[in-house]
Amino acid sequence: MSNIQKTLSIIKPDAVERNLSEEIKNEFKINNFNILKEKKVKITKSEAEKFYQVHQTKPFYNDLCDYLSSGPIVVMILEKDDAVLENRKLMGATDPKKAEEGTLRKKFGISIDKNSVHGSDSIENAKQEIEFFFKD
C-alpha cells in the first residue's frame, strides 16, 4: 500500500551561496522524490522567527533565524512514499560530522549550523511548513 506524502525541503543559504542547488535537487530526483513546486526566496528575520517558532525556547533559536534569513534559500515541496521519513534519512544527522556517508549533510554540510538543508520532521509540520512558503 502506498503512503504518498508531501514534505518541505529547504536548501539553506550556505548551499545556495556555494551554487549547490542543482546538485542537491538532483539528489532528490535520484532518490525518487518528485519536486512538485520550488522557488528561490529571501526571507526576513521576522519570517524566519515565525517559521522556526517551534524552536523558540531553544538556545540556538536566534542564530537559526539569523542564519535562515542571511541569504537566498530554495524552498521545495517534495512528494514520495513516506516523504517525511525518507527525506530525514536522505538529509542525515543535523551535525554533518555525525551524518552517515552518502547523506546530503555529509556531502554538503559545513557545520551543525550550516548544514545545507532543512526538512520537515513530521507530517503535521510538513503541512504547516508547506503552507508557510506556498500559500495558494
C-alpha positions, 0 to 999 in steps of 0.5 A, spaced: 500 500 500 502 506 498 503 512 503 504 518 498 506 524 502 508 531 501 514 534 505 518 541 505 525 541 503 529 547 504 536 548 501 539 553 506 543 559 504 550 556 505 548 551 499 545 556 495 551 561 496 556 555 494 551 554 487 549 547 490 542 547 488 542 543 482 546 538 485 542 537 491 535 537 487 538 532 483 539 528 489 532 528 490 530 526 483 535 520 484 532 518 490 525 518 487 522 524 490 518 528 485 519 536 486 512 538 485 513 546 486 520 550 488 522 557 488 528 561 490 526 566 496 529 571 501 526 571 507 526 576 513 528 575 520 521 576 522 519 570 517 524 566 519 522 567 527 515 565 525 517 559 521 522 556 526 517 558 532 517 551 534 524 552 536 523 558 540 525 556 547 531 553 544 538 556 545 540 556 538 533 559 536 536 566 534 542 564 530 537 559 526 533 565 524 539 569 523 542 564 519 535 562 515 534 569 513 542 571 511 541 569 504 537 566 498 534 559 500 530 554 495 524 552 498 521 545 495 515 541 496 517 534 495 512 528 494 514 520 495 512 514 499 513 516 506 516 523 504 517 525 511 521 519 513 525 518 507 527 525 506 530 525 514 534 519 512 536 522 505 538 529 509 542 525 515 544 527 522 543 535 523 551 535 525 554 533 518 560 530 522 555 525 525 551 524 518 552 517 515 556 517 508 552 518 502 547 523 506 546 530 503 549 533 510 555 529 509 556 531 502 554 538 503 554 540 510 559 545 513 557 545 520 551 543 525 549 550 523 550 550 516 548 544 514 545 545 507 538 543 508 532 543 512 526 538 512 520 537 515 520 532 521 513 530 521 507 530 517 503 535 521 509 540 520 510 538 513 503 541 512 504 547 516 511 548 513 508 547 506 503 552 507 508 557 510 512 558 503 506 556 498 500 559 500 495 558 494 
